[in-house]
Amino acid sequence: MCSFTGSSDGLGLMAAHLLVEQGHDVVLHVRNESRADDTRRTVPQARTVVTGELSGIAAMR
């Protein structure tokens, strides 16, 4: 079983909701544009959603 903590689901999404509800200026990170679209719809109060695949060294370069 896998647990996710990114901005698009799981604990990361819960944290994003809590932070925007508290009035924080939130920028979210997701792996791809598909997740970005879903996250923008789910947390419309976020300042922005940025994409970037960071699963390995090659992807980070």
C-alpha positions in Angstrom: 0.0 0.0 0.0 1.2 3.5 -0.9 0.6 6.7 1.0 0.8 10.0 -0.8 1.5 13.4 0.7 1.6 15.6 -2.4 -0.6 18.7 -2.9 -3.1 16.8 -5.1 -4.2 14.2 -2.5 -3.8 12.8 1.0 -2.1 14.8 3.8 -0.8 17.4 1.4 -4.2 18.2 0.1 -5.6 18.3 3.7 -2.8 20.7 4.7 -3.5 22.9 1.7 -7.2 23.2 2.7 -6.3 24.0 6.3 -3.7 26.6 5.4 -6.0 28.5 3.0 -8.8 28.4 5.5 -6.5 30.0 8.0 -5.7 32.8 5.5 -2.3 31.7 4.4 -1.0 32.4 0.9 -0.5 28.9 -0.5 1.5 27.8 -3.5 1.0 24.1 -4.4 3.3 21.7 -6.2 2.1 18.7 -8.3 3.8 16.2 -10.7 2.0 16.9 -13.9 -0.6 19.2 -15.6 -3.4 16.7 -15.1 -2.9 16.8 -11.3 -2.5 20.5 -11.5 -6.0 20.9 -13.1 -7.6 18.7 -10.4 -5.8 20.5 -7.6 -6.8 23.9 -8.9 -10.4 22.8 -8.9 -10.1 21.3 -5.4 -8.2 24.2 -3.8 -9.3 27.2 -5.8 -8.1 29.6 -3.0 -4.5 28.6 -3.6 -2.3 31.4 -5.1 -1.1 29.0 -7.8 -0.2 25.4 -8.6 3.2 24.7 -10.1 4.2 21.4 -11.9 7.5 19.5 -11.8 8.4 15.9 -11.8 10.8 15.3 -8.9 10.8 11.6 -8.6 14.4 11.1 -9.7 17.7 13.0 -10.3 17.2 12.9 -14.1 13.7 14.5 -13.8 15.0 17.2 -11.5 17.6 18.2 -14.1 
